[in-house]
């Protein structure tokens, strides 16, 4: 049965409360009782919306955190219409993950969903799919203006850029340093830029006129 607007609001409040609880105290100390207190909900309410208990709630938290990954990159991610816009997006991504440091709420929630490998994979695929689609859309827009070479495959280029970002984020989570993430973004964007019509503008030798 579809949820009523009130039911949807209650469910969202529980998810956001659980996400905040994890951010404040960590996933290993998460108790449903604490979530109920934080969100002013009863046990019957919590299990009404999450009959699978803690694992189902954690999966909902993971979906919530996955949406935040995309939302935190807006409006830049949806407006990749110039190289200045790409730079703003790059800076926003770096700032987000620098602020997050080695504590990744999405990874934390996914890693604690007991045995739900197909479900966690679906969450990750949805996140990466949305991210790649928006990068590919930006590449297509830049191709239409000639700023990126028309011969490139937007989906493949977006996948490569996203893979670099994810690798950089993994290194940041491991080491606490954003150097690899910055390099992945800078090299990926430079590669796209080098294929466009402005690739010879800077430092190009003057043309020699024929007699």
Secondary structure as UniProt FT lines:
FT   HELIX           5..25
FT   HELIX           27..29
FT   HELIX           32..39
FT   HELIX           43..49
FT   TURN            51..53
FT   HELIX           54..71
FT   TURN            72..75
FT   HELIX           76..78
FT   HELIX           83..100
FT   TURN            101..102
FT   HELIX           105..111
FT   TURN            114..115
FT   HELIX           117..144
FT   TURN            145..146
FT   TURN            150..151
FT   HELIX           154..175
FT   HELIX           179..193
FT   TURN            194..195
FT   TURN            197..200
//
